[in-house]
Amino acid sequence: MSHVYKHIELTGSSTVSIEDAVNQALERASQSVHGMRWLEVVDTRGHIEDGRVAHWQVTVKVGFTLE
């Protein structure tokens, strides 16, 4: 059996961690995008306040199977 995938880019944000930013993006997308199968981190950046990371932003490419 073969599959056809479509992919989208999502950007998640978190004050906790890079991993949490990814999970925030995936959890929100899962409300309307079904069949998500893989992800690729394409960009990671942080916002700095008072010399510290205030929050992370992570952009992921997410592949999902077409129905």
C-alpha positions as CSV (number, residue, x, y, z in Angstrom):
1,M,0.0,0.0,0.0
2,S,1.3,3.5,-0.9
3,H,0.3,6.8,0.6
4,V,0.1,10.3,-0.7
5,Y,1.0,13.1,1.7
6,K,0.2,16.8,1.8
7,H,2.3,19.0,4.1
8,I,1.7,22.3,5.8
9,E,3.8,24.5,8.0
10,L,2.8,25.4,11.5
11,T,4.5,27.7,14.1
12,G,4.0,27.0,17.8
13,S,4.9,29.2,20.7
14,S,5.8,28.4,24.3
15,T,7.3,30.0,27.4
16,V,8.3,26.5,28.7
17,S,10.4,24.8,26.0
18,I,11.1,24.1,22.3
19,E,9.4,20.8,22.6
20,D,6.3,22.4,24.2
21,A,6.1,24.8,21.3
22,V,6.0,21.9,18.8
23,N,3.4,20.2,20.9
24,Q,1.2,23.3,21.1
25,A,1.3,23.6,17.3
26,L,0.4,19.9,16.8
27,E,-2.3,19.8,19.4
28,R,-4.0,22.9,17.9
29,A,-3.7,21.6,14.3
30,S,-5.1,18.2,15.3
31,Q,-8.5,19.8,15.9
32,S,-8.9,20.3,12.2
33,V,-6.2,18.4,10.4
34,H,-6.6,14.6,10.5
35,G,-4.1,11.9,9.5
36,M,-0.9,13.8,10.6
37,R,2.0,11.3,10.3
38,W,5.3,13.1,10.4
39,L,7.0,16.4,11.2
40,E,10.2,18.2,10.4
41,V,11.5,21.1,12.4
42,V,12.4,23.8,9.9
43,D,13.0,26.9,12.1
44,T,13.6,27.6,15.8
45,R,13.8,31.1,17.3
46,G,13.3,32.7,20.7
47,H,12.1,36.1,21.9
48,I,14.5,37.7,24.4
49,E,13.4,39.9,27.4
50,D,15.8,41.1,30.0
51,G,18.6,39.0,28.7
52,R,16.6,35.7,28.9
53,V,14.5,33.7,26.6
54,A,10.9,34.8,27.2
55,H,9.3,32.3,24.7
56,W,10.2,29.9,22.0
57,Q,8.8,29.8,18.5
58,V,9.2,26.6,16.5
59,T,8.1,26.1,12.9
60,V,7.4,22.6,11.8
61,K,6.5,21.1,8.4
62,V,3.8,18.5,9.1
63,G,2.8,15.7,6.6
64,F,-0.6,14.2,6.6
65,T,-2.3,11.5,4.5
66,L,-4.9,12.5,2.0
67,E,-8.3,10.8,2.5
